[in-house]
Amino acid sequence: MGSLQTYVQESYNELINKVTWPTFRNLQSDTVVVIVATILLSLLIFGMDAISNFVLDLVYSLNIS
């Protein structure tokens, strides 16, 4: 039980005294970057899906028998 208590105390000490936490302004700017990147990647995947759907529709409409 003593080792668990030591672990919790050392973890708390490290989180409070050694970890460098981002500022709120930095956190906001990083969040905006993630949101913009997510939107761009979603649009890219949507575009690739639309193009492949269009090409496959053309291939299937050839009706080669």
Buried (B, 14 or more C-beta within 10 A) or exposed (E): EEEEEEEEEEEEEEEEEEEEEEEEEEEEEEEEEEEEEEEEEEEEEEEEEEEEEEEEEEEEEEEEE
